[in-house]
């Protein structure tokens, strides 16, 4: 099962970057999709290994099963997403969309994600937006106070308008690092 989970993780990582290695694991029209063929006895194990959420839609057609669920990343950062509707002149940034998809899949698969992206990609904003959409808690650590304050005073309040009912807390401690004192 561990080897299957690792394989599924690699397949989803490629799919999140629009570089699908297999056509059976893809992102299409704002949905994560996985196509399964074969005996139904293996479907549950495969869905578990793929981190398919419990509310995923199952579509049986002939001898194939398609499992699909919404991509919060596409719903937020995509061309017709929440940000495009809310911000005049919004331009989708593909690296941010890809990264946000990876964040969603990491949360769903209960796997860590190490994501490296250049300055200005919108990493912190993407983590926060996807986790707010999924109603998940997230801890965002920034490299400097300016970014921390931008998130706390500007970005997170903006996201809170998109996802009402979510809350935020700022944790700083001794020497501006979270600590027990």
Secondary structure, 3 states (H helix, E strand, C coil): CHHHHHHHHHHHHHHHCCCCCCCCEEEECCEEEEEEECCHHHHHHHHHHHCCCCCCEEEEECCEEEEEEECHHHHHHCCCCHHHHHCCCCCCCHHHHHHHHHHHHHHHHCCCCCCCCCCCCCHHHHHHHHHHHCCCCCCCCCCCHHHHHHHHHHHHHHHHHHCCCCCCCCCCCHHHCCCCC
